[in-house]
Amino acid sequence: MQKIINFSLHNKLALWLMTLILAAAGIYSAMTMKMEMLPSISSPVITVTTPYPGATPEAVLDNVTDPIEKKVASMSGVDKVSSQSLQNASAITLQYDFGTDMDKAEKDLQEAIGKIDMPEEAQKPTIDRISMYTFPIISYSFSSDSNNIKELTKVIKDDLVPQIEGVDGVSSVTFSGQEVQQIELQFDEAELKKKGLTEDTVLQFIKGATTDAPLGLYTFGNDLKSIVVNGQFTSVDALKSLKIPMTGASQGAGQTAGAQAQANPAAGAQSANPAAAQMKLPTVELGDIAKIKNVASRDSISKTNGKDSLSIQVVKSDNANTVKLANDVKDIVNKFGKENKDINALLMMDQAKPIEDSVRTMVEKALIGALFAVIMILIFLRNIRSTFIAVVSIPMSILIALLILKQLNVTLNIMTLGAMTVAIGRVIDDSIVVIENIFRRMSLKNERLSGSALIADATREMFIPIMSSTLVTIAVFLPLGLVSGSIGELFRPFALTVVFALLASLLIAITIVPMLGHIFFRNGIKGHHDEKPGAIAGFYRRILDWSLRHKWIVGLLSILLLVGSLMLMPFVGTSFISTGEDKLLALTYKPQPGETEDEVVKHAETVQHYLSNKKYVENVQFSVGGKNPFSPIASNDMAMMVEYNKNTPNWDDEAEKVLDKLATYNYPGSWKNQDFATGGASNSVSVSVVGPSTDAIRSTVDKVEKAMKDEKALSNVDSSLSASYDEYTLKVDHDKLSELGLTAGQVAMTLNQRSPDTVVTKVGQGGKSTEVVLTKAEQNNWTKQKLEDTKITSPLGRDVKLSDIVKIEEGKSSDTITREDGDVSATVDSKIKADDVGKTTADVQQAIDKIDTPSNVSIHVGGTNQDIGESFSQLGIAMLAAIGIVYLILVLTFKGGLAPLAILFSLPFTVIGVIIGLLLAKETLSVPSMIGVLMLIGIVVTNAIVLIDRVIHMENSGLSTRDALLEAASTRVRPILMTALATIGALSPLLFGGDGSVLISKALGVTVIGGLVSSTLLTLIVVPVVYEMLMAIKNRKKRKQTITETR
């Protein structure tokens, strides 16, 4: 170590150059680092979505969901399997253990699902890995006064979207409200019957006639030529002119055409052409038995501020820079807007702006904190040059930390920036201790050394305490590696930032600080004085002298203070993580079974009108139908984004007020506000009810929902259990069907007017084709009698009443069947309005315990309080591990166990300041405050180390323990108070304003400042008292041992 110090003093130019290089590299790293709101958290969740057109929830469960669940439940790493069986689709979510290799898990899942026998009608399952980047980072709404939706869709799709998709980092661009062209084919049942045809035979003939397939290479002499059969129609008129055979032979012709198309497409096409057939058959043109027309179709409806619109959402890839990507997209849209002045582009959501605001706010807080720290040091040192030397460690430590973080691909987010704010008060400690010792030694009249020799000796003298202090603080953050789950991943960059900054500060304290000290104090300093204590040191020495003579009084008062503060703990309350305040509501409406898309659009328009007239509301956009971030399976669900002015008052109550208003409209479906709290850290209670069937749990779910709605501290109470609706089940008579040449599938096709549209063929050429979709005329005036009287036409042309071939049974059903680990389940979710999450959850648990439940139904209360319990438990273990590591380092440093034990006595008294601080600031004990307690272990012990190291040093020089303690009180009180006040000053900006510091919040600042105040004051008294007591016991034992040996 002496060599490093001497190198710094004798190679100033080289050190200056290295400092400038490191500073430049750090600045470059800071400017090029990716900016995100939060650290990248790998969520171990995979979803499996399987469309099953035309299937009921029960059929989806039996044929798709259940086989997949059984296959994946026992796979390695799978922690929980939950599923939703809906009409037309299955959605399964697999929760894996944290630490699972998700690439391998996804590959294994694909292989396992590939081995499952799915129904022919079921489409290929889609496997998606869920991440924090699944949701869009930017969303636009486009409307036009001069263009209709069709023209607007074309312009946006052809001119704008390709540019956005070409931006580096864009994963996908999704649409809502776009208009697409398709050809509808609707059979005329009366004409079909008159011509002796059925839908099935005609559809088979169309598919055979429009075969489009390559046949491969054929030898023509010495040449090879490719042959392709092209039966595709190039226009709607050509499709209408397709001649369909009308006799019984038409069925065979169609079937033959279909079969031959698979074995030999050329023959299939030839046989499908009547002109090429040897036998002339009576025919009818397709246009005579079916309505065929071009239509404009919208898979979803989108409106913004009352006008028809088209919205796009941009999703980023995991490795993309959110801020850069969003800004690139905005530049493209702005350029597009200038070129298309008749199109209005409205930015509905931009995740880059809150990130930039948060980063800017945290940087401002860090700078203010650094300024406060500098002021504290200047007050104590009263020397500008010494203050400047100490302050150099702040920017250099931060820049070196940024350089290392950049190499590790850590992003610049509120966690890393918050860590820098926290570290500012600590990185300056080592430099303060060194420069204060140099300054003190130079001020002494009797100092025998001077110049570089004095500076080197003064630096070396403080190396052991600053090294052990730094290692102790670093050791405190090592156990964060024991914290698993999202909290561990969230705070790991925080810990890395502090660790790198502290290591850099230690290096700076033994290199740059002595080098600058030698430059600025080459000729010494004026005003030498004897080593007499100043006013503060003298005051402290007198108090300590009294305390050492009245140990039991000091001990009793300390214990009373500690016990008294612990008794206040129940009044503090608990919470998880403070939530953000983005002025945005994301409302969703889930319609009741049977509600049509038009009805949902009318509901949305009414709500949009209400919200648009509310004060502070700036924009309202909704989409109905299709897919959206809150409903990944196409449905009639509605998603509405409501943008408020950033100065909206009483924001915490706004969502509840809006939902209360919407409830007065008495729409049959359910409204919900999707919480966009930063990091998903919304305080909530979630109660799950599990049982053998939907009917078995329904009454219990209703009781739970009522009990939670009675809790005043809860809002937005909503049940996931779907409402039941009447259902007719058609039990087919297979014998009768066989006699008539019918199948259950043909019966279903005849009746199913609400099934997803079936693509029959395509019309077009040149790579641009339009789908021909089979549709049915909807009938909304059904009765049971009308259903029974419905005629089914057999392949032989015979009409049969439905009641003759099926038995109609009445019952109840649900549009969604939710299961968890194989059992049917439902959840009742709610948002907690109160600050004390723990108390609210306990009240809910007490209310739930009063509910009588069937023996086969169980209730589990989860949500934020469960997260609190798990996180506090893991952080508690981390604290115990940190204390153990700290004690080990201290034992190695002091080469004994008693001095470290005395130092650790400073820890319990942090609790006094923590609890009183949280109460005064009206904060709860949360994850940030627990991280603050963890930090206090390192900070408080550091102050005690500086004191006890001096005591031991003076004892070794011949002073008694009492005299050594009093001498250390005089010489070490100033650096201890300086480091403590510098840390308090650096953290004080966190106490004011919430923007940008949601997770590194006011709670953390209050915890550290409160704990530091109480522990510093008591450390200066309690640690010396305990140390003298331990030394007295040690000396007593030593004397007894000496007497025993002499005897």
Buried (B, 14 or more C-beta within 10 A) or exposed (E): EEEBBBEBBEBEEEBBEEBEEBBEBBBBBBEEBBBBBBBBBBBBBBBBBBBBBBBBBBBBBBBBBBBBBEBBEEBEBBEEBBBBBBBBBBBBBBBBBBEBEBEEBBEBBEEBBEEBEBBEBBEEBEBEBBBBBBBBBBBBBBBBEEBEBBBBBBBBBEEBBEBBEEBEBBBEBBBBBBBBBBBBBBBBBEEBBEBBBBBBBBBBBBBBBBBBBEEEEEEEEEEEEEEEBEBBBEEBEEBBEBBBBBBEEBBEBBBBBBBBBEEBBBBBBBBBEBEEEEEEBBBBEBBBBBEBEEEEBBBBBBBBBEBBBBBBBBBBEEEBBBBBBBBBBBEBBEEBBEEBEEBBBBBBBBBBBBBBBBBEBBBBBBBBBBBBBBEBBBEBBEBEBBBBBBBBBBBBBBBBBBBBBBEEEBBBBBBBBBBBBBBBBBBBBBBBBBBBBBBBBBBEEEBEEEBBEBBBBBBBBBBBBBBBBBBBBBBBBBBBEBBBBBBBBBBBBBBBBBBBBBBBBBBBBBBBBBBBBBEBBEEEBEEEEEBEBEEEBBEBBEBBBEBBEEBEEBBEBBEEBBEEBEEEBEEBBBBBBBBBBBBBBBBBBBBBBEBEBEBBBEBBBEBBEBBBEBEBBBBBBBBBBBBBBBBBBBBBBBBBBBBBEBEBEEBEEBBBEBBEBBEEEEBEBBBBBBBBBBBBBBBBBBBBBBBEEBEBBBBBBBBBBEBBBEBEBBBBBBBBBBBBEEBBEBEBEEEEBEEBEBBEEBBEBBBEEEBBBBEBBBBBEEEEBBBBBBBBEEEEEEEEEEBBEBEBBBBEEEEBEBBEBBEEEEEEBBBBBBBBBEBBBBBBBBBBBBBBBBBBBEBBBEBBEEBEBEEEBBBBBBBBBBBBBBBBEBBEEBBEBBBEBBBEBBBEBBEEEBBBBBBBBBBBBBBBBBBBBBBEBEBBBBBBBBBBBBBBBBBBBBBBBBBBBBBBBBBEEEBEBBEBBBBBBBBBBBBBBBBBBBBBBBBBBBBEEBBBBBBBBBBBBBBBBBBBBBBBBBBBBBBBBBBBBBBEEEEEEEEEEEEEEEE
